[in-house]
């Protein structure tokens, strides 16, 4: 999973503005950790596979 600095900055900024967010969400260090709060790994894997397939098709066209 991508854990780039810009991605982390977005999460930090979002958590500052979402006052009702629970600590577990505020402490997420990556987009993957946030997604894990809502989806099991198998669902994240399926979303990733299909998103990558769609992106590959778009690049080819």
C-alpha distance matrix in Angstrom:
0.0 3.8 6.3 9.3 12.8 13.8 11.2 12.5 16.0 15.8 15.0 17.8 20.2 19.6 20.4 23.5 24.9 24.2 26.8 26.8 23.2 23.2 22.0 19.1 17.7 18.8 17.1 13.5 11.5 8.4 8.5 6.9 9.8 12.2 11.6 12.2 15.5 16.7 15.3 15.2 12.3 14.5 14.7 11.1 10.9 14.1 13.2 10.2 12.8 15.5 13.9 13.0 16.6 18.0 16.5 17.8 21.2 21.5 20.9 23.6 26.1
3.8 0.0 3.8 5.8 9.4 10.3 8.2 10.0 13.1 13.3 13.2 15.8 17.9 17.9 19.1 21.8 23.2 23.1 25.9 26.3 22.9 23.3 22.1 19.6 17.8 18.3 16.8 13.5 10.8 7.7 8.1 8.2 11.0 12.8 12.9 14.3 17.1 18.3 17.6 18.0 15.6 17.8 17.5 13.7 14.0 16.8 15.1 12.2 14.9 17.1 14.7 13.8 17.6 18.5 16.4 17.9 21.3 21.0 20.2 23.2 25.5
6.3 3.8 0.0 3.8 6.7 8.5 6.5 7.0 10.4 11.3 10.9 13.0 15.5 15.9 16.7 19.2 21.0 21.1 23.6 24.4 20.9 21.2 19.6 17.5 15.9 15.7 14.0 11.0 7.8 5.6 7.6 8.5 10.1 11.9 13.2 14.3 16.6 18.5 18.4 19.0 16.9 19.7 19.5 15.7 16.5 19.5 17.8 15.3 18.3 20.4 18.0 17.4 21.2 21.9 19.8 21.6 24.9 24.3 23.5 26.7 28.9
9.3 5.8 3.8 0.0 3.8 5.6 5.4 6.5 8.9 10.3 11.1 12.7 14.7 15.8 17.1 19.0 20.8 21.6 24.2 25.5 22.3 23.1 21.4 19.9 17.9 17.1 15.8 13.3 10.0 8.3 9.8 11.7 13.3 14.5 15.9 17.6 19.5 21.3 21.4 22.4 20.4 23.0 22.5 18.7 19.5 22.1 20.1 17.4 20.4 22.1 19.2 18.6 22.3 22.6 20.0 21.8 25.1 24.1 23.0 26.3 28.3
12.8 9.4 6.7 3.8 0.0 3.8 5.4 5.1 6.2 8.7 10.0 10.6 12.3 14.3 15.5 16.7 18.8 20.1 22.5 24.2 21.3 22.3 20.5 19.6 17.6 16.1 15.0 13.2 9.9 9.4 11.4 13.8 14.7 15.5 17.6 19.3 20.7 22.6 23.4 24.6 23.1 25.9 25.1 21.4 22.7 25.3 23.0 20.6 23.8 25.3 22.3 21.9 25.7 25.6 23.0 25.0 28.2 26.8 25.7 29.2 31.0
13.8 10.3 8.5 5.6 3.8 0.0 3.8 5.4 5.0 6.3 8.8 9.9 10.6 12.3 14.4 15.5 17.0 18.5 21.2 23.1 20.5 22.1 20.9 20.1 17.5 16.1 15.9 14.0 11.4 10.2 11.0 14.1 15.3 15.2 17.1 19.5 20.6 22.1 23.0 24.8 23.5 26.0 24.8 21.1 22.6 24.8 22.0 20.0 23.2 24.2 20.8 20.9 24.5 23.9 21.3 23.7 26.5 24.7 24.0 27.6 29.0
11.2 8.2 6.5 5.4 5.4 3.8 0.0 3.8 5.5 5.3 6.5 8.9 10.1 10.8 12.6 14.6 15.9 16.7 19.6 20.9 18.0 19.4 18.4 17.2 14.5 13.7 13.5 11.1 8.8 6.9 7.2 10.4 11.7 11.5 13.3 15.7 16.9 18.3 19.2 21.0 19.9 22.4 21.1 17.5 19.3 21.4 18.7 16.9 20.4 21.4 18.3 18.6 22.3 21.9 19.7 22.3 25.0 23.6 23.2 26.8 28.2
12.5 10.0 7.0 6.5 5.1 5.4 3.8 0.0 3.8 5.4 5.1 6.2 8.7 9.9 10.7 12.5 14.6 15.4 17.8 19.3 16.3 17.3 15.7 14.9 12.6 11.1 10.5 8.7 6.2 6.0 7.9 10.9 10.9 11.0 13.7 15.5 16.2 18.4 19.6 21.3 20.4 23.4 22.4 18.9 20.9 23.4 20.9 19.3 22.9 24.2 21.3 21.7 25.5 25.2 23.2 25.7 28.6 27.2 26.9 30.4 31.9
16.0 13.1 10.4 8.9 6.2 5.0 5.5 3.8 0.0 3.8 5.4 5.1 6.1 8.5 9.9 10.7 12.7 14.3 16.7 18.9 16.4 18.0 16.7 16.7 14.1 11.9 12.2 11.2 9.4 9.6 10.8 14.2 14.2 13.6 16.4 18.5 18.7 20.6 22.3 24.4 23.7 26.7 25.3 21.9 24.0 26.3 23.5 22.1 25.6 26.5 23.4 24.0 27.7 27.0 24.8 27.5 30.2 28.4 28.1 31.8 32.9
15.8 13.3 11.3 10.3 8.7 6.3 5.3 5.4 3.8 0.0 3.8 5.5 5.2 6.0 8.6 10.0 10.9 12.2 15.2 17.1 14.7 16.9 16.3 16.1 12.9 11.4 12.6 11.1 10.2 9.5 9.4 13.1 13.4 11.9 14.3 17.0 17.0 18.4 20.2 22.7 22.4 25.0 23.2 20.0 22.4 24.2 21.2 20.2 23.9 24.3 21.1 22.2 25.7 24.7 22.8 25.8 28.2 26.3 26.4 30.1 30.9
15.0 13.2 10.9 11.1 10.0 8.8 6.5 5.1 5.4 3.8 0.0 3.8 5.5 5.1 6.1 8.7 10.1 10.4 13.1 14.5 11.7 13.4 12.7 12.3 9.2 7.8 9.0 7.6 7.5 7.4 7.6 11.0 10.4 8.9 11.9 14.1 13.8 15.6 17.7 20.0 20.0 23.0 21.3 18.3 21.0 23.1 20.3 19.6 23.4 24.1 21.3 22.6 26.1 25.4 23.9 26.9 29.3 27.8 28.2 31.7 32.7
17.8 15.8 13.0 12.7 10.6 9.9 8.9 6.2 5.1 5.5 3.8 0.0 3.8 5.5 5.2 6.4 9.0 10.1 12.0 14.1 11.7 13.3 12.0 12.6 10.1 7.4 8.5 8.7 8.5 9.9 11.0 14.2 12.9 11.7 15.1 16.9 16.2 18.4 20.7 23.0 23.1 26.2 24.8 21.8 24.5 26.7 24.0 23.3 27.0 27.8 25.0 26.2 29.8 29.1 27.4 30.4 32.9 31.3 31.4 35.1 36.1
20.2 17.9 15.5 14.7 12.3 10.6 10.1 8.7 6.1 5.2 5.5 3.8 0.0 3.8 5.5 5.2 6.6 8.9 11.2 13.9 12.3 14.7 14.3 15.3 12.3 9.8 11.8 11.9 12.0 12.7 13.0 16.5 15.7 13.8 16.9 19.2 18.2 19.8 22.4 25.0 25.3 28.2 26.3 23.5 26.3 28.1 25.1 24.5 28.3 28.6 25.6 27.0 30.4 29.3 27.6 30.8 32.9 31.0 31.3 35.0 35.6
19.6 17.9 15.9 15.8 14.3 12.3 10.8 9.9 8.5 6.0 5.1 5.5 3.8 0.0 3.8 5.4 5.3 6.2 9.3 11.3 9.6 12.4 12.8 13.5 10.1 8.5 11.3 11.0 12.0 12.2 11.6 15.0 14.1 11.5 14.3 16.8 15.5 16.7 19.5 22.4 23.1 25.9 23.7 21.1 24.3 25.8 22.7 22.7 26.5 26.5 23.7 25.6 28.8 27.6 26.3 29.7 31.6 29.7 30.5 34.1 34.6
20.4 19.1 16.7 17.1 15.5 14.4 12.6 10.7 9.9 8.6 6.1 5.2 5.5 3.8 0.0 3.8 5.4 5.1 7.1 9.0 6.9 9.3 9.3 10.5 7.6 5.3 8.5 9.3 11.1 12.3 12.4 15.2 13.4 11.1 14.4 16.1 14.3 16.2 19.2 21.9 22.9 25.9 24.0 21.7 24.9 26.7 24.0 24.1 27.9 28.3 25.8 27.6 30.9 30.0 28.9 32.1 34.2 32.6 33.4 36.9 37.6
23.5 21.8 19.2 19.0 16.7 15.5 14.6 12.5 10.7 10.0 8.7 6.4 5.2 5.4 3.8 0.0 3.8 5.7 6.6 9.8 9.0 11.5 11.3 13.5 11.1 8.1 11.0 12.5 13.8 15.3 15.8 18.8 17.0 14.9 18.2 19.9 18.0 19.9 23.0 25.7 26.6 29.7 27.8 25.4 28.6 30.4 27.6 27.5 31.3 31.6 28.9 30.7 34.0 32.9 31.6 34.9 36.9 35.1 35.8 39.4 40.0
24.9 23.2 21.0 20.8 18.8 17.0 15.9 14.6 12.7 10.9 10.1 9.0 6.6 5.3 5.4 3.8 0.0 3.8 5.8 8.9 9.1 12.4 13.3 15.3 12.4 10.4 13.8 14.7 16.3 17.1 16.7 19.8 18.4 15.7 18.5 20.7 18.6 19.7 23.0 26.1 27.3 30.0 27.7 25.6 28.9 30.2 27.2 27.6 31.3 31.2 28.4 30.5 33.6 32.2 31.1 34.6 36.2 34.2 35.2 38.8 39.0
24.2 23.1 21.1 21.6 20.1 18.5 16.7 15.4 14.3 12.2 10.4 10.1 8.9 6.2 5.1 5.7 3.8 0.0 3.8 5.6 5.7 9.3 11.1 12.8 10.0 8.8 12.6 13.4 15.8 16.5 15.8 18.5 16.8 13.7 16.4 18.3 15.7 16.7 20.2 23.4 25.0 27.7 25.3 23.5 27.1 28.3 25.4 26.2 29.9 29.7 27.3 29.7 32.7 31.3 30.7 34.2 35.7 34.0 35.3 38.8 39.0
26.8 25.9 23.6 24.2 22.5 21.2 19.6 17.8 16.7 15.2 13.1 12.0 11.2 9.3 7.1 6.6 5.8 3.8 0.0 3.8 5.5 8.4 10.2 12.8 10.9 9.4 13.1 14.8 17.4 18.8 18.6 20.9 18.7 15.9 18.8 20.2 17.2 18.6 22.3 25.2 27.0 29.9 27.7 26.1 29.7 31.1 28.5 29.3 33.0 33.0 30.7 33.1 36.1 34.9 34.3 37.7 39.4 37.7 39.0 42.4 42.8
26.8 26.3 24.4 25.5 24.2 23.1 20.9 19.3 18.9 17.1 14.5 14.1 13.9 11.3 9.0 9.8 8.9 5.6 3.8 0.0 3.8 6.3 9.3 11.5 10.0 9.8 13.3 14.8 18.0 19.1 18.6 20.4 18.0 15.1 17.6 18.5 15.2 16.3 20.1 23.0 25.3 28.0 25.8 24.7 28.4 29.6 27.2 28.4 32.0 31.9 30.1 32.7 35.5 34.4 34.2 37.6 39.1 37.8 39.2 42.5 42.9
23.2 22.9 20.9 22.3 21.3 20.5 18.0 16.3 16.4 14.7 11.7 11.7 12.3 9.6 6.9 9.0 9.1 5.7 5.5 3.8 0.0 3.8 6.5 8.1 6.2 6.5 9.9 11.1 14.4 15.6 15.1 16.8 14.2 11.5 14.2 15.0 11.9 13.5 17.1 19.9 21.9 24.7 22.8 21.5 25.1 26.5 24.3 25.2 28.9 29.1 27.3 29.7 32.6 31.8 31.5 34.8 36.5 35.4 36.7 40.0 40.6
23.2 23.3 21.2 23.1 22.3 22.1 19.4 17.3 18.0 16.9 13.4 13.3 14.7 12.4 9.3 11.5 12.4 9.3 8.4 6.3 3.8 0.0 3.8 5.5 5.5 6.4 8.8 10.5 14.1 15.7 15.8 16.8 13.6 11.6 14.4 14.2 10.9 13.2 16.7 18.9 20.9 24.0 22.6 21.4 24.9 26.7 24.9 25.8 29.4 30.0 28.5 30.7 33.7 33.2 33.0 36.1 38.0 37.2 38.4 41.6 42.5
22.0 22.1 19.6 21.4 20.5 20.9 18.4 15.7 16.7 16.3 12.7 12.0 14.3 12.8 9.3 11.3 13.3 11.1 10.2 9.3 6.5 3.8 0.0 3.8 5.3 4.9 5.9 8.6 11.9 14.3 15.3 16.1 12.7 11.6 14.9 14.4 11.7 14.7 17.8 19.4 21.0 24.4 23.5 21.9 25.1 27.3 25.7 26.1 29.7 30.7 29.1 31.0 34.1 34.0 33.5 36.4 38.6 37.9 38.7 42.0 43.1
19.1 19.6 17.5 19.9 19.6 20.1 17.2 14.9 16.7 16.1 12.3 12.6 15.3 13.5 10.5 13.5 15.3 12.8 12.8 11.5 8.1 5.5 3.8 0.0 3.8 5.6 5.3 6.6 10.2 12.1 13.0 13.1 9.5 8.9 11.9 10.8 8.4 11.8 14.5 15.8 17.3 20.8 20.0 18.5 21.6 23.9 22.6 23.0 26.5 27.7 26.4 28.1 31.2 31.3 31.0 33.7 36.0 35.5 36.4 39.5 40.8
17.7 17.8 15.9 17.9 17.6 17.5 14.5 12.6 14.1 12.9 9.2 10.1 12.3 10.1 7.6 11.1 12.4 10.0 10.9 10.0 6.2 5.5 5.3 3.8 0.0 3.8 5.4 5.4 9.1 10.3 10.4 11.4 8.3 6.5 9.8 10.0 7.6 10.4 13.4 15.5 16.9 20.2 18.9 17.0 20.3 22.4 20.6 21.0 24.6 25.5 23.8 25.7 28.9 28.7 28.2 31.1 33.3 32.6 33.6 36.7 37.9
18.8 18.3 15.7 17.1 16.1 16.1 13.7 11.1 11.9 11.4 7.8 7.4 9.8 8.5 5.3 8.1 10.4 8.8 9.4 9.8 6.5 6.4 4.9 5.6 3.8 0.0 3.8 5.6 8.5 10.6 11.6 13.3 10.4 9.0 12.7 13.2 11.2 14.1 17.0 19.0 20.0 23.4 22.1 19.9 23.1 25.3 23.3 23.3 27.0 28.0 25.9 27.6 30.9 30.6 29.7 32.7 35.0 34.0 34.7 38.0 39.2
17.1 16.8 14.0 15.8 15.0 15.9 13.5 10.5 12.2 12.6 9.0 8.5 11.8 11.3 8.5 11.0 13.8 12.6 13.1 13.3 9.9 8.8 5.9 5.3 5.4 3.8 0.0 3.8 6.2 9.2 11.2 12.3 9.1 9.1 12.8 12.6 11.4 14.8 17.1 18.5 18.9 22.6 21.9 19.5 22.3 25.0 23.3 22.9 26.5 28.0 26.1 27.3 30.8 30.9 29.9 32.5 35.2 34.4 34.8 38.1 39.5
13.5 13.5 11.0 13.3 13.2 14.0 11.1 8.7 11.2 11.1 7.6 8.7 11.9 11.0 9.3 12.5 14.7 13.4 14.8 14.8 11.1 10.5 8.6 6.6 5.4 5.6 3.8 0.0 3.8 5.8 7.6 8.5 5.5 5.9 9.5 9.6 9.3 12.5 14.3 15.7 15.8 19.3 18.6 16.0 18.7 21.4 19.7 19.1 22.8 24.2 22.4 23.5 27.0 27.2 26.3 28.8 31.5 30.9 31.2 34.4 36.0
11.5 10.8 7.8 10.0 9.9 11.4 8.8 6.2 9.4 10.2 7.5 8.5 12.0 12.0 11.1 13.8 16.3 15.8 17.4 18.0 14.4 14.1 11.9 10.2 9.1 8.5 6.2 3.8 0.0 3.8 7.2 8.3 6.5 8.0 11.2 11.5 12.2 15.2 16.4 17.4 16.7 20.2 19.8 16.6 18.7 21.7 20.0 18.8 22.3 24.1 22.0 22.6 26.2 26.6 25.2 27.5 30.4 29.8 29.7 33.0 34.7
8.4 7.7 5.6 8.3 9.4 10.2 6.9 6.0 9.6 9.5 7.4 9.9 12.7 12.2 12.3 15.3 17.1 16.5 18.8 19.1 15.6 15.7 14.3 12.1 10.3 10.6 9.2 5.8 3.8 0.0 3.8 5.2 5.3 6.6 8.9 10.0 11.5 13.7 14.4 15.6 14.5 17.7 17.1 13.6 15.6 18.5 16.6 15.2 18.7 20.4 18.2 18.8 22.4 22.8 21.4 23.7 26.6 26.0 26.0 29.2 31.0
8.5 8.1 7.6 9.8 11.4 11.0 7.2 7.9 10.8 9.4 7.6 11.0 13.0 11.6 12.4 15.8 16.7 15.8 18.6 18.6 15.1 15.8 15.3 13.0 10.4 11.6 11.2 7.6 7.2 3.8 0.0 3.8 5.4 5.1 6.3 8.6 10.2 11.5 12.1 13.9 13.1 15.9 14.5 11.1 13.5 15.8 13.5 12.5 16.2 17.4 15.1 16.2 19.8 19.8 18.7 21.3 23.9 23.2 23.7 26.9 28.4
6.9 8.2 8.5 11.7 13.8 14.1 10.4 10.9 14.2 13.1 11.0 14.2 16.5 15.0 15.2 18.8 19.8 18.5 20.9 20.4 16.8 16.8 16.1 13.1 11.4 13.3 12.3 8.5 8.3 5.2 3.8 0.0 3.8 5.4 5.1 6.1 8.9 10.3 9.9 10.9 9.6 12.6 11.8 8.4 10.6 13.4 11.9 10.8 14.3 16.1 14.5 15.4 18.8 19.5 18.8 21.0 23.7 23.6 24.1 27.0 28.8
9.8 11.0 10.1 13.3 14.7 15.3 11.7 10.9 14.2 13.4 10.4 12.9 15.7 14.1 13.4 17.0 18.4 16.8 18.7 18.0 14.2 13.6 12.7 9.5 8.3 10.4 9.1 5.5 6.5 5.3 5.4 3.8 0.0 3.8 5.5 5.1 6.7 9.4 10.0 10.9 10.4 14.0 13.5 10.7 13.3 16.1 14.8 14.2 17.7 19.4 18.1 19.2 22.5 23.1 22.5 24.8 27.4 27.3 27.9 30.8 32.5
12.2 12.8 11.9 14.5 15.5 15.2 11.5 11.0 13.6 11.9 8.9 11.7 13.8 11.5 11.1 14.9 15.7 13.7 15.9 15.1 11.5 11.6 11.6 8.9 6.5 9.0 9.1 5.9 8.0 6.6 5.1 5.4 3.8 0.0 3.8 5.4 5.4 7.4 9.1 11.3 11.8 14.9 13.4 11.0 14.2 16.3 14.4 14.5 18.2 19.2 17.6 19.4 22.5 22.5 22.1 24.9 27.1 26.7 27.6 30.7 32.0
11.6 12.9 13.2 15.9 17.6 17.1 13.3 13.7 16.4 14.3 11.9 15.1 16.9 14.3 14.4 18.2 18.5 16.4 18.8 17.6 14.2 14.4 14.9 11.9 9.8 12.7 12.8 9.5 11.2 8.9 6.3 5.1 5.5 3.8 0.0 3.8 5.3 5.5 6.0 8.4 9.0 11.6 9.7 7.4 10.9 12.7 10.8 11.5 15.0 15.9 14.6 16.7 19.5 19.7 19.8 22.4 24.5 24.4 25.6 28.4 29.7
12.2 14.3 14.3 17.6 19.3 19.5 15.7 15.5 18.5 17.0 14.1 16.9 19.2 16.8 16.1 19.9 20.7 18.3 20.2 18.5 15.0 14.2 14.4 10.8 10.0 13.2 12.6 9.6 11.5 10.0 8.6 6.1 5.1 5.4 3.8 0.0 3.8 5.3 5.1 6.1 6.9 10.2 9.5 7.8 10.9 13.2 12.4 13.0 16.1 17.5 17.0 18.7 21.4 22.1 22.4 24.7 26.8 27.1 28.2 30.8 32.4
15.5 17.1 16.6 19.5 20.7 20.6 16.9 16.2 18.7 17.0 13.8 16.2 18.2 15.5 14.3 18.0 18.6 15.7 17.2 15.2 11.9 10.9 11.7 8.4 7.6 11.2 11.4 9.3 12.2 11.5 10.2 8.9 6.7 5.4 5.3 3.8 0.0 3.8 6.1 8.1 10.1 13.1 11.9 10.9 14.3 16.1 15.0 16.1 19.3 20.3 19.5 21.7 24.3 24.6 24.9 27.5 29.5 29.5 30.8 33.5 34.8
16.7 18.3 18.5 21.3 22.6 22.1 18.3 18.4 20.6 18.4 15.6 18.4 19.8 16.7 16.2 19.9 19.7 16.7 18.6 16.3 13.5 13.2 14.7 11.8 10.4 14.1 14.8 12.5 15.2 13.7 11.5 10.3 9.4 7.4 5.5 5.3 3.8 0.0 3.8 7.1 9.8 11.8 9.7 9.5 13.2 14.1 12.9 14.8 17.8 18.2 17.7 20.3 22.6 22.6 23.4 26.1 27.6 27.7 29.5 32.0 33.0
15.3 17.6 18.4 21.4 23.4 23.0 19.2 19.6 22.3 20.2 17.7 20.7 22.4 19.5 19.2 23.0 23.0 20.2 22.3 20.1 17.1 16.7 17.8 14.5 13.4 17.0 17.1 14.3 16.4 14.4 12.1 9.9 10.0 9.1 6.0 5.1 6.1 3.8 0.0 3.8 6.5 8.1 6.1 6.5 9.9 10.8 10.2 12.2 14.8 15.5 15.7 18.0 20.0 20.5 21.6 24.0 25.5 26.0 27.8 30.0 31.2
15.2 18.0 19.0 22.4 24.6 24.8 21.0 21.3 24.4 22.7 20.0 23.0 25.0 22.4 21.9 25.7 26.1 23.4 25.2 23.0 19.9 18.9 19.4 15.8 15.5 19.0 18.5 15.7 17.4 15.6 13.9 10.9 10.9 11.3 8.4 6.1 8.1 7.1 3.8 0.0 3.8 5.6 5.6 6.6 8.8 10.3 11.0 12.6 14.6 16.0 16.7 18.6 20.4 21.5 22.7 24.6 26.3 27.3 28.8 30.8 32.4
12.3 15.6 16.9 20.4 23.1 23.5 19.9 20.4 23.7 22.4 20.0 23.1 25.3 23.1 22.9 26.6 27.3 25.0 27.0 25.3 21.9 20.9 21.0 17.3 16.9 20.0 18.9 15.8 16.7 14.5 13.1 9.6 10.4 11.8 9.0 6.9 10.1 9.8 6.5 3.8 0.0 3.8 5.4 5.1 6.0 8.6 9.9 10.4 12.2 14.3 15.1 16.3 18.3 19.9 20.8 22.3 24.3 25.6 26.7 28.5 30.5
14.5 17.8 19.7 23.0 25.9 26.0 22.4 23.4 26.7 25.0 23.0 26.2 28.2 25.9 25.9 29.7 30.0 27.7 29.9 28.0 24.7 24.0 24.4 20.8 20.2 23.4 22.6 19.3 20.2 17.7 15.9 12.6 14.0 14.9 11.6 10.2 13.1 11.8 8.1 5.6 3.8 0.0 3.8 5.5 5.0 6.2 8.7 9.8 10.5 12.4 14.1 15.3 16.6 18.4 19.9 21.1 22.8 24.4 25.8 27.2 29.1
14.7 17.5 19.5 22.5 25.1 24.8 21.1 22.4 25.3 23.2 21.3 24.8 26.3 23.7 24.0 27.8 27.7 25.3 27.7 25.8 22.8 22.6 23.5 20.0 18.9 22.1 21.9 18.6 19.8 17.1 14.5 11.8 13.5 13.4 9.7 9.5 11.9 9.7 6.1 5.6 5.4 3.8 0.0 3.8 5.3 5.1 6.2 8.5 9.9 10.7 12.1 14.1 15.4 16.5 18.2 19.9 21.2 22.5 24.3 25.9 27.4
11.1 13.7 15.7 18.7 21.4 21.1 17.5 18.9 21.9 20.0 18.3 21.8 23.5 21.1 21.7 25.4 25.6 23.5 26.1 24.7 21.5 21.4 21.9 18.5 17.0 19.9 19.5 16.0 16.6 13.6 11.1 8.4 10.7 11.0 7.4 7.8 10.9 9.5 6.5 6.6 5.1 5.5 3.8 0.0 3.8 5.5 5.1 6.1 8.6 10.0 10.4 12.0 14.2 15.3 16.2 18.1 20.0 20.9 22.2 24.3 26.0
10.9 14.0 16.5 19.5 22.7 22.6 19.3 20.9 24.0 22.4 21.0 24.5 26.3 24.3 24.9 28.6 28.9 27.1 29.7 28.4 25.1 24.9 25.1 21.6 20.3 23.1 22.3 18.7 18.7 15.6 13.5 10.6 13.3 14.2 10.9 10.9 14.3 13.2 9.9 8.8 6.0 5.0 5.3 3.8 0.0 3.8 5.5 5.1 6.2 8.7 9.8 10.5 12.3 14.3 15.3 16.4 18.5 20.0 21.0 22.7 24.7
14.1 16.8 19.5 22.1 25.3 24.8 21.4 23.4 26.3 24.2 23.1 26.7 28.1 25.8 26.7 30.4 30.2 28.3 31.1 29.6 26.5 26.7 27.3 23.9 22.4 25.3 25.0 21.4 21.7 18.5 15.8 13.4 16.1 16.3 12.7 13.2 16.1 14.1 10.8 10.3 8.6 6.2 5.1 5.5 3.8 0.0 3.8 5.4 5.1 6.2 8.5 9.9 10.6 12.3 14.2 15.3 16.7 18.4 20.0 21.3 23.0
13.2 15.1 17.8 20.1 23.0 22.0 18.7 20.9 23.5 21.2 20.3 24.0 25.1 22.7 24.0 27.6 27.2 25.4 28.5 27.2 24.3 24.9 25.7 22.6 20.6 23.3 23.3 19.7 20.0 16.6 13.5 11.9 14.8 14.4 10.8 12.4 15.0 12.9 10.2 11.0 9.9 8.7 6.2 5.1 5.5 3.8 0.0 3.8 5.5 5.3 5.9 8.4 9.9 10.5 12.1 14.1 15.4 16.4 18.2 20.0 21.4
10.2 12.2 15.3 17.4 20.6 20.0 16.9 19.3 22.1 20.2 19.6 23.3 24.5 22.7 24.1 27.5 27.6 26.2 29.3 28.4 25.2 25.8 26.1 23.0 21.0 23.3 22.9 19.1 18.8 15.2 12.5 10.8 14.2 14.5 11.5 13.0 16.1 14.8 12.2 12.6 10.4 9.8 8.5 6.1 5.1 5.4 3.8 0.0 3.8 5.5 5.1 6.0 8.5 9.8 10.4 12.0 14.2 15.2 16.3 18.3 20.2
12.8 14.9 18.3 20.4 23.8 23.2 20.4 22.9 25.6 23.9 23.4 27.0 28.3 26.5 27.9 31.3 31.3 29.9 33.0 32.0 28.9 29.4 29.7 26.5 24.6 27.0 26.5 22.8 22.3 18.7 16.2 14.3 17.7 18.2 15.0 16.1 19.3 17.8 14.8 14.6 12.2 10.5 9.9 8.6 6.2 5.1 5.5 3.8 0.0 3.8 5.6 5.3 6.2 8.7 10.0 10.6 12.4 14.4 15.5 16.7 18.8
15.5 17.1 20.4 22.1 25.3 24.2 21.4 24.2 26.5 24.3 24.1 27.8 28.6 26.5 28.3 31.6 31.2 29.7 33.0 31.9 29.1 30.0 30.7 27.7 25.5 28.0 28.0 24.2 24.1 20.4 17.4 16.1 19.4 19.2 15.9 17.5 20.3 18.2 15.5 16.0 14.3 12.4 10.7 10.0 8.7 6.2 5.3 5.5 3.8 0.0 3.8 5.4 5.0 6.1 8.6 9.8 10.6 12.3 14.3 15.4 16.9
13.9 14.7 18.0 19.2 22.3 20.8 18.3 21.3 23.4 21.1 21.3 25.0 25.6 23.7 25.8 28.9 28.4 27.3 30.7 30.1 27.3 28.5 29.1 26.4 23.8 25.9 26.1 22.4 22.0 18.2 15.1 14.5 18.1 17.6 14.6 17.0 19.5 17.7 15.7 16.7 15.1 14.1 12.1 10.4 9.8 8.5 5.9 5.1 5.6 3.8 0.0 3.8 5.4 5.1 6.2 8.6 9.9 10.6 12.3 14.3 15.7
13.0 13.8 17.4 18.6 21.9 20.9 18.6 21.7 24.0 22.2 22.6 26.2 27.0 25.6 27.6 30.7 30.5 29.7 33.1 32.7 29.7 30.7 31.0 28.1 25.7 27.6 27.3 23.5 22.6 18.8 16.2 15.4 19.2 19.4 16.7 18.7 21.7 20.3 18.0 18.6 16.3 15.3 14.1 12.0 10.5 9.9 8.4 6.0 5.3 5.4 3.8 0.0 3.8 5.4 5.1 6.1 8.6 9.8 10.5 12.3 14.5
16.6 17.6 21.2 22.3 25.7 24.5 22.3 25.5 27.7 25.7 26.1 29.8 30.4 28.8 30.9 34.0 33.6 32.7 36.1 35.5 32.6 33.7 34.1 31.2 28.9 30.9 30.8 27.0 26.2 22.4 19.8 18.8 22.5 22.5 19.5 21.4 24.3 22.6 20.0 20.4 18.3 16.6 15.4 14.2 12.3 10.6 9.9 8.5 6.2 5.0 5.4 3.8 0.0 3.8 5.5 5.1 6.3 8.7 10.0 10.8 12.7
18.0 18.5 21.9 22.6 25.6 23.9 21.9 25.2 27.0 24.7 25.4 29.1 29.3 27.6 30.0 32.9 32.2 31.3 34.9 34.4 31.8 33.2 34.0 31.3 28.7 30.6 30.9 27.2 26.6 22.8 19.8 19.5 23.1 22.5 19.7 22.1 24.6 22.6 20.5 21.5 19.9 18.4 16.5 15.3 14.3 12.3 10.5 9.8 8.7 6.1 5.1 5.4 3.8 0.0 3.8 5.4 5.2 6.2 8.7 10.0 10.9
16.5 16.4 19.8 20.0 23.0 21.3 19.7 23.2 24.8 22.8 23.9 27.4 27.6 26.3 28.9 31.6 31.1 30.7 34.3 34.2 31.5 33.0 33.5 31.0 28.2 29.7 29.9 26.3 25.2 21.4 18.7 18.8 22.5 22.1 19.8 22.4 24.9 23.4 21.6 22.7 20.8 19.9 18.2 16.2 15.3 14.2 12.1 10.4 10.0 8.6 6.2 5.1 5.5 3.8 0.0 3.8 5.4 5.0 6.2 8.7 10.1
17.8 17.9 21.6 21.8 25.0 23.7 22.3 25.7 27.5 25.8 26.9 30.4 30.8 29.7 32.1 34.9 34.6 34.2 37.7 37.6 34.8 36.1 36.4 33.7 31.1 32.7 32.5 28.8 27.5 23.7 21.3 21.0 24.8 24.9 22.4 24.7 27.5 26.1 24.0 24.6 22.3 21.1 19.9 18.1 16.4 15.3 14.1 12.0 10.6 9.8 8.6 6.1 5.1 5.4 3.8 0.0 3.8 5.5 5.2 6.3 8.9
21.2 21.3 24.9 25.1 28.2 26.5 25.0 28.6 30.2 28.2 29.3 32.9 32.9 31.6 34.2 36.9 36.2 35.7 39.4 39.1 36.5 38.0 38.6 36.0 33.3 35.0 35.2 31.5 30.4 26.6 23.9 23.7 27.4 27.1 24.5 26.8 29.5 27.6 25.5 26.3 24.3 22.8 21.2 20.0 18.5 16.7 15.4 14.2 12.4 10.6 9.9 8.6 6.3 5.2 5.4 3.8 0.0 3.8 5.5 5.2 6.5
21.5 21.0 24.3 24.1 26.8 24.7 23.6 27.2 28.4 26.3 27.8 31.3 31.0 29.7 32.6 35.1 34.2 34.0 37.7 37.8 35.4 37.2 37.9 35.5 32.6 34.0 34.4 30.9 29.8 26.0 23.2 23.6 27.3 26.7 24.4 27.1 29.5 27.7 26.0 27.3 25.6 24.4 22.5 20.9 20.0 18.4 16.4 15.2 14.4 12.3 10.6 9.8 8.7 6.2 5.0 5.5 3.8 0.0 3.8 5.4 5.3
20.9 20.2 23.5 23.0 25.7 24.0 23.2 26.9 28.1 26.4 28.2 31.4 31.3 30.5 33.4 35.8 35.2 35.3 39.0 39.2 36.7 38.4 38.7 36.4 33.6 34.7 34.8 31.2 29.7 26.0 23.7 24.1 27.9 27.6 25.6 28.2 30.8 29.5 27.8 28.8 26.7 25.8 24.3 22.2 21.0 20.0 18.2 16.3 15.5 14.3 12.3 10.5 10.0 8.7 6.2 5.2 5.5 3.8 0.0 3.8 5.5
23.6 23.2 26.7 26.3 29.2 27.6 26.8 30.4 31.8 30.1 31.7 35.1 35.0 34.1 36.9 39.4 38.8 38.8 42.4 42.5 40.0 41.6 42.0 39.5 36.7 38.0 38.1 34.4 33.0 29.2 26.9 27.0 30.8 30.7 28.4 30.8 33.5 32.0 30.0 30.8 28.5 27.2 25.9 24.3 22.7 21.3 20.0 18.3 16.7 15.4 14.3 12.3 10.8 10.0 8.7 6.3 5.2 5.4 3.8 0.0 3.8
26.1 25.5 28.9 28.3 31.0 29.0 28.2 31.9 32.9 30.9 32.7 36.1 35.6 34.6 37.6 40.0 39.0 39.0 42.8 42.9 40.6 42.5 43.1 40.8 37.9 39.2 39.5 36.0 34.7 31.0 28.4 28.8 32.5 32.0 29.7 32.4 34.8 33.0 31.2 32.4 30.5 29.1 27.4 26.0 24.7 23.0 21.4 20.2 18.8 16.9 15.7 14.5 12.7 10.9 10.1 8.9 6.5 5.3 5.5 3.8 0.0
